[in-house]
Amino acid sequence: MTIFWTIVGIAIFFVGLLISIAWHELGHFATARWFGIKVPEFMVGFGRTVWSVRRGETEYGIKAIPLGGYVRMIGMLPPAPGRGRLGRSRRTGPFQGLMDDARAQSQMDVRPEDADRQFWTRSPWKRIVVMFAGPFMNLILAVALFATVLMGVGTFQVGTQVAAVNECVVPAAVVAEQEAPPAECPAGAPPTPALAAGIQPGDRIVAFDGRPVAENAGPGLQESIRASSGPMPITVERGGQQLNLTVDVIDNTLADLNPRNRGQTVTAGFLGVELSQGYYRLGPDQVVERVGEMITGTAEAITQIPARVPALFGAAFLGEERAQDSPMGVVGVSRIGGEILSQEGVPWQDNLGLFLSMLAAVNISLFLLNLLPIPPLDGGQIVPAIWESIKRNTAQALGRPDPGPVDAARLLPFAYVFVLVFLGFSLMVAVADIVNPVRIFG
């Protein structure tokens, strides 16, 4: 049964990736059609066409290599300035032939009646919208998935109800050695602030330091307690009544709550209560906060990719240990999707929440990666459009002639280098995902 659910999980996550790709391309397609740009193809995947159907002027299909997708718009590149009799530039250079071939390919589907439906003929802001719409669709999907997890399924965390009250103040190091608070207080150990204030198990903390505390705001309550010191007003709900108490928060050595600092300790405010744990649905503000944290963390991870290549190479070809934060590809994340569903004895909320959160993280990655100013990524068309807008507005302000479209084909040498590097990196990641995969459950 474990093998069955592993296969099912891999298949479902793989379908989720294809949907994410198609959703991305839908952003380009819808805005291109909105601005009157002709779109001959809408494809998920690369290589040989497995299935396709034509509706109107567009062919929709799935290709054999599911590592991306594309929407083919006519006239992505403007004609070369100063063309010769054969439509090729009179300029020479090592990459000139490649640029001329790319321009010819861009003009391949342009019929005389479609001359005014080319991508490059649209104003810069329209081109920016068309190219940004794809990554933005991934961001929308990521927000929707996180909202489903946090506001619908709920997340396992501490609540605001007191499960137990510690009797005495014991440093975290002593608790860690015994893996639990001691059954009896050491000689001379003072009572905890919570016990001294009269807080009892079963109380629900509804306000701290004069600020109301929502039932699903347990982590925030923990942070507020740890950031406080000295006498603090606290309101608890007990037996349907609210009691106003005063608790004298003290400094103590406590376990660090940051997952990245597991096993470390910090000095922080100490109350002496153990909060209940359960699944709590969060609000829209917490969804926005989580998405912001994910975007920041993913952007940081992208900048660290070059530094992680040596370790990834070692994991793929030298048998070295694979780090938990190692870059993963389609194979790796799909395998983890199967690993999630194959767990036994785990609440469905955990499995579904982790499954959807991983798919949301993939969409955050697609959002950020596609904004890099490198062709053939979407940012490789956004940057030339921004530069063209700046040049045109500057010329207009100075009373000079329109400088014309920016020749985005000049970025193609960078595109070829990027594609070669990306293919090599993707191959290395795929090998590592197969022979030495990341295992989130040990």
Number of C-alpha atoms within 10 A of each C-alpha: 8 13 12 11 17 21 18 17 22 22 16 17 22 21 13 17 21 19 13 22 25 23 20 29 25 18 21 28 24 16 19 25 14 12 16 14 25 24 22 17 19 23 21 25 21 16 11 10 14 12 11 14 10 12 9 7 10 15 16 16 17 21 18 13 14 16 16 17 20 18 22 20 23 24 25 21 23 20 20 18 14 11 13 11 8 7 14 19 18 13 12 8 7 8 11 18 14 16 22 18 13 16 22 18 15 20 18 11 17 17 11 7 7 13 14 16 21 23 25 23 17 18 14 24 13 18 25 19 17 24 25 22 23 26 27 23 23 27 24 16 19 27 21 15 23 25 25 18 24 23 17 16 19 19 19 15 15 22 25 26 22 20 16 16 20 21 21 21 21 21 15 21 15 13 14 13 10 11 10 10 18 15 9 8 15 11 6 8 11 13 16 22 25 22 17 16 15 11 25 18 16 18 21 23 25 21 19 20 16 11 13 14 18 15 17 20 20 21 14 15 24 18 13 15 18 20 14 18 17 12 13 15 14 20 23 23 16 15 9 8 7 15 14 11 15 19 23 18 22 19 16 19 17 20 19 16 15 10 8 8 11 10 12 14 17 15 15 20 22 23 26 23 20 16 24 17 15 12 16 20 18 20 14 12 9 16 20 14 11 16 20 13 12 17 18 12 11 18 15 11 16 13 10 12 13 10 9 15 16 11 15 26 18 15 23 23 13 10 12 13 14 20 15 12 10 18 22 19 19 17 18 21 22 26 23 22 27 24 23 23 25 20 15 10 6 11 9 13 16 17 17 16 21 17 22 21 19 20 23 27 21 21 26 25 21 21 24 18 18 20 20 16 16 20 23 17 17 23 21 21 26 25 19 21 25 16 14 21 18 13 17 20 15 14 14 13 9 9 9 11 9 12 13 12 22 19 17 21 23 13 17 19 15 13 17 14 11 16 15 11 12 12 11 12 18 17 14 20 25 19 20 26 26 13 12 20 24 22 14 10 8 5
